[in-house]
Amino acid sequence: MWIHLAFAPLNQLSYLRMGRNHFRTIPQGLPMSLLELYLENNLIEEISEAVFNQTLNLNVISLRYNRLDETRIAPMAWINHRNLESIDLSHNQLYLVPSYLPRSLVHLVLVGNNIERIPGYVFAHMDPGLEYLYLSYNKLDGEGVEPESFFGVFNSMVELCLDNNQLITIPSGINEMTNLHFLRLNNNKLRSIPDEGICDPNHNGDATLVALRLENNYLDPQKISPTAFSCVRSSSSVILKPQKTK
């Protein structure tokens, strides 16, 4: 109860950092004026439906290094927030990319979880669309990414990090991302790059990819067709070495 009342006089507070405590839930009674909230390194296990009801101006939430899994995030916790652009849920206990993320989300960090799957259409409701998605150091494999997983971000995605997973093929949908600048697929289990895996051979616009990382897979660079990288601005932007041996 005390923490609920503690915020009452702070009606102009915009930035709140309460990391490295022992919170198991997000504190109640957060000021309506809040723009950025940092709760990293706590013991938070759930996000209730009402906890962000008053903080409709929130722009940034960091919940890295907590104990959240996707089943403990209430469906209505933040989906209707119109200003919430950045969420960091890295180093939690997620097995799936959470559903019901804010419509306004631009920047999503999910590094270092146990994520095995990106559900279909999980980003489809976002407007104008997710631009930065960091899924490094998870457990994505060939089964975990569906053709519909990236539905809704084909025109918005700028930076996609899928490095340090267990991918055995290039996830479908990457070749439809018309605005992608940075792509990381290094430290996976890729054995081949199909001609249309990363770039759309029928796309006639400018080459958009500025950096492509593919090192530490099981690729033979000699067996990759040059047209596989037709959307990359410069061949020097592709990192292919070293590769793991078979």
N, C-alpha and C positions, 0 to 999 in steps of 0.2 A: 504493500500500500504506500509505503514511504516514497518509492521511486515514482509512482504515479503523480504524487503531489509535488515531487521535486521539480518537475518540469513546468508546473503551473505558472510561475512568474516569468518564464523565459519565452515570452510571446514573440520575440524577434530572432530567436536562435535559428541559424541556417545551417550550421555545420556541427555535427556531434560525433565524437570518437570515443567509444567505450570498449575498445578491444582489451584482451587479456584480463578478463574477469571470469566469473563463474556463472554467467547467465545461462539458464536452461531454456528460457523463452525470451522473446523480444520484449523489452520493457514496455509497459502500458503507458498511455498518456503522453506520447511524444508530441512535441509542439507542432502546431499546424504550419508554422513558418519553415519547417525543416526542409533543406534542399539536399543535403548529403548526410548519410548515416553509415558509420563504420563500426561493425560489431565482430571483427575478426578475432580468432583465438578465444572463443567462448565454448560453451557446452550446449549450444542451442540445438534442440531436437525437433522443433516444429514452428511453423508460421501459421498462426490462427487467422480466421477469416476477417476479424475485426481490427487486428493490430495496426494496420495502415489506413484505417478508415478516415482519420482526420488529416493525415499527412499527404494531401493530394498534390502538393508541389514537389514532392521528392523527385530528385533527378538521378541520384547515385545511391546504391545500396551495396555495401560489401559485407558478406557473410562467410568469407573464406575461413577455413580451419574451424569448422563447427561439426555437428553430428546430424546434419539434415539428410533425409532421404526423400525421394519424390512423393512418397505416400503421405508425408507429414506436412506437405505444403497445401493449404486449403485452396480449392479451385478458385474462389473469389478473392483471394488474399490481395492480388495486385493486377489482375487482368484488365481492369477498367481504368487504371492510372494512365493519364494522358501525357505526363511529363517524365515518367520514369524511363530513362534511356540506357542506363548502365547497371548491370547486376553481376556481382562476382560471387559465385558459389563454388569456387575451386576448393579442393581438399575437404570435401564432405563425404557422404556415403551414398551418393546417387548411383543408381543402376540404369536409369533412363534419363534422357534429356527431359526435364519437367514440362508437363503440359500447362496450359493456362498462364503462360508468361505474359507480361504487359504488352498491350497492343503497340505501344510507342517504343519498344525496346530496339536499341541500335547496337549495343555492345554487350556480349554475353561471354563470361569466363567460367568454364567448367573443367579446368585443368585438374588432374590428379584425383579423379573420382574412380568409380568402378563401372563407368558407363559402357554398356554392351550394345545399346540400341538407340537410334534416333527415330522416334515414332513418325509415321507418315503424317504430313500436314501439321506438324507441331509448331511450325513458324508461319503457317498460312494466314493467320488472322492479323499479322503485324502490318502496320501501316505508318510510315512509308516502306518499312522493311528492315530486317536485320542486316547490318553491314560488317560487323566483326564477330567471329565465332571462334573461340579457342577451346578445342577439345583434346589438347595434347595430354599424353600420359593417362589414357583410359584403356578400355578393353574392347574397343570396336574391332569386329572381325568381318568376314565376308557376308555374314548373315545380318549384321546389325544396321546396315544402311539400306533403306528401301528406295525404289524409284521415286516415291512421294515424299521422302524425308526432307528434301530441300525445297519442296513446293512453297512458293511465296517469297523466296530470296533470289530467284534467278536474275533479277535486274538490280538487286540492291547489294549483294554480297561483295565486299572489297577485300577482306582478309579472312582466310580460312586455314586454321591450323589443326591438322589431323595426325601430326607426327607422334611417334612413340605409342602406337596402338598395335593391333594385330591384323591389319588389313591385308588381304591376299589379292584383292583386285581394286582398281580405281573405282571409288563409289560413283554410282550413276547420278547424274544431275550436275556434276562439276562442269561438264562441257557445255551446259546451258547457261552458266553464269557469265553474263555479258559484260560485267563491270569488275570482274575479279582481278586484283592487282598482285596479291601475295598468296601463295599456296604452299603449304608445308605437308609433305607426305613422307618425309624421311623417317627412318627407324620403324619401318613396318615389315611386312613379309611379301612385298610386291615382287612378282617374277616377270611381268611383262607390262608394257604400256601400249594399249591398242591405239590405232591411228585416231580414233574419235574419243578416247578416254578422257583426255584433259581439254582438248580443243575441238570445237565444232568445225569440221572441214568445210561446211557450207556457209560459214559466217564470213561475210565479205567486208566487215568493218575493220577498224584499226586493231592492231595487236594490243591487248590490254595487260597481259601478265608481265609484271616487272621482275618478279623473283619467284623461282620454282625450285623447291628443295626435294630431292629424291634420293639422297645418299643413305647408305646403310639399309638397303633392301637386298633383294637377290636378283638384281637386274644385270643383264649383259648389255652395256651401252651400244655395242656393235649391232644388236638386233632390234634397236629402236628406230623406227622410220623417222626421217627428218620432219615429215608432215605431222607427226605426233605433237610437235611443238610449234605449230603454225601460229598460235595466238600469243607466243612469247616474244616480247619486243627485241630481245637480243639473245643469241645463243650463249653468251657469257653469263646470262642470268639464270641458267639451268645448272644446278649443282648435282652431279651424278656420281661423284667419287668421294669416299671409297664405297664399295659394295661388299656385302657379306659373301663369303664363299658358300657354295651349296652345302 
